[in-house]
Amino acid sequence: MVCLQNQSSREYKNGNELILTDVGDLDITDEVAVMQYVQDKQPEYIINCAAYTAVDKAEEVYELADKINGNGPGNLAKAAKAVNATLIHISTDYVFNGDLDISESYSEEDAVGPVTVYGKTKLHGEEQVKNNTDKYYIFRTAWLYGDGNNFVRTMLKLGKENGKVSVVADQHGSPTYAEDLANIIGEAIEKQIPYGLYHSTNQGFTTWYGFTQKIFQLANVDYEIQPVTSKEFVRPAKRPKNSQLNKNKLLTQGINIPTWEDGLKRYLEVELHK
Ligand SMILES: NC(=O)c1ccc[n+]([C@@H]2O[C@H](COP(=O)([O-])OP(=O)(O)OC[C@H]3O[C@@H](n4cnc5c(N)ncnc54)[C@H](OP(=O)(O)O)[C@@H]3O)[C@@H](O)[C@H]2O)c1
């Protein structure tokens, strides 16, 4: 995630130490090492951004994916509890099967039913967090972009190379700027909202096709966009048709959630002027 790079821990606001898990040498699957590290640092907050995120490859390596996405968060939860820290864990829309009618969006109370290895192991991670500590936030997000390889960069690159792109037009969700997710987490901490599970993407819904149209419009390029269906673009892991997450629970807590168009505009303002 863009906001969390190049530091394995840092000071957060009023001097509280924050541990970020996807950087540095800490392997979250090593229960002993995690406990030692956390005991040594005595953080107030731990944010777990570490995960096995190769959704297609995960279909072939269940054990490895589950070790990282399932057991890893459990290790962090146990360690957080041992030092009375709050664990902040990032999860995903893939805990749902994605078959909900697109006129609706998933709320935190909706039944889960992952259909991919990635989704099943991420759900296991959520359960491990809940079962091992009370002081936790789980933020389910989706369609995340920030630093590193991401959909926005890929579309701009492919468009430039080929003058056209093919994009799936029947999968629905909310593109989410990593900086906005980081701000949501920061605000949740500051406001001390009740512990628990929160859906947290940018506001508004679109398709990958609609997202691409907006990317090209804001970047002021007119590459051709060919809409395709999921059936024409088969992948080893089934992609959810409906990734739309309902954010009412977060909004009720007074958390500011920008629209996906606004997030994209701010991202591109930085990205296109590098
Ligand atoms: N990207 C999305 O669209 C999306 C959507 C919904 C939810 N999420 C969730 O958001 C979080 C961040 O996703 P992301 O896209 O930023 O992921 P990412 O770019 O793949 O980053 C994951 C990080 O975890 C590290 N990691 C892997 N195994 C580890 C281990 N055993 N111990 C410590 N670190 C380990 C990886 O390090 P190496 O690179 O060295 O392996 C990498 O730095 C994840 O929980 C993901 O499930 C992402």
The ligand as a Gaussian input file, in Angstrom:
#p B3LYP/6-31G(d) Opt

LIG

0 1
 N       -4.710000      -5.096000      -4.224000
 C       -6.032000      -5.204000      -4.112000
 O       -6.800000      -4.921000      -5.045000
 C       -6.653000      -5.674000      -2.818000
 C       -8.038000      -5.803000      -2.749000
 C       -8.626000      -6.202000      -1.557000
 C       -7.834000      -6.459000      -0.458000
 N       -6.484000      -6.351000      -0.556000
 C       -5.704000      -6.653000       0.654000
 O       -4.930000      -5.508000       0.949000
 C       -3.696000      -5.903000       1.547000
 C       -2.553000      -5.306000       0.775000
 O       -2.639000      -5.762000      -0.573000
 P       -1.583000      -5.309000      -1.682000
 O       -2.257000      -5.393000      -2.985000
 O       -0.913000      -4.059000      -1.239000
 O       -0.591000      -6.537000      -1.585000
 P        0.874000      -6.704000      -2.169000
 O        1.277000      -5.547000      -2.984000
 O        0.949000      -8.083000      -2.749000
 O        1.739000      -6.671000      -0.836000
 C        1.701000      -7.744000       0.063000
 C        2.961000      -7.632000       0.884000
 O        2.989000      -8.712000       1.827000
 C        4.322000      -9.161000       1.920000
 N        4.358000     -10.526000       2.429000
 C        4.036000     -11.670000       1.803000
 N        4.236000     -12.719000       2.629000
 C        4.690000     -12.215000       3.799000
 C        5.091000     -12.799000       5.052000
 N        5.030000     -14.112000       5.247000
 N        5.509000     -11.981000       6.031000
 C        5.600000     -10.643000       5.854000
 N        5.247000     -10.024000       4.688000
 C        4.802000     -10.820000       3.686000
 C        4.816000      -9.080000       0.495000
 O        6.210000      -9.103000       0.469000
 P        6.949000      -9.715000      -0.855000
 O        6.600000      -8.808000      -1.956000
 O        8.386000      -9.672000      -0.429000
 O        6.401000     -11.089000      -1.021000
 C        4.258000      -7.726000       0.071000
 O        5.119000      -6.681000       0.470000
 C       -3.724000      -7.443000       1.560000
 O       -4.219000      -7.877000       2.790000
 C       -4.723000      -7.776000       0.482000
 O       -5.324000      -9.054000       0.706000
 C       -5.867000      -5.960000      -1.698000

